[in-house]
Amino acid sequence: MSKAPDMDANCVELQSTWHAEIPIAAAMGVEIASFADDELAVRAGLDPNINVHGTAFAGSLYAIAALAGWGLAWLKLRDVGLDRRIVLAEGRIEYLRAVAEDIVCRCRFDPQLHGPKLAALARSSRTTLRLHCEIDAGGEPAVRFEGLYAIRKR
């Protein structure tokens, strides 16, 4: 596992968790590229995720986006000192164009929209976060993913 220069201890732990508990994440080469300003960027090489057309496999794109949203929820829970179970309850994806390069997925946390839900979670046992992730190809949007993540007490 490589470590990006801007990865803090939580990012290192998240990446280790993915690789240990979700074996396909390691096989796909999923790594954290960065986490700053409420945005998580996740990357994976094209080679372990290639399809018969020489572009990224649709299932890999879905999995990487789903992991990015799950990872962002995990990191934000850590930021507020909460340890909760996170499950992808619903996912929707749009494939806009082929990805023929290394995959970089960005997922953004909106503090105005999601912050109150995390604050309320300290007093309750459950909430949901709807997170949006995007993968670009050649500087243009290639994949849009929306995931509904259910967060519950352990």
Secondary structure, 3 states (H helix, E strand, C coil): CCCCCCCCHHHHHHHHHHHHHCHHHHHCCCEEEEEECCEEEEEECCHHHECCCCCECHHHHHHHHHHHHHHHHHHHHHHCCCCEEEEEEEEEEEECCCCCCCEEEEEECCHHHHHHHHHHHCCCCEEEEEEEEEEEECCEEEEEEEEEEEEEEC
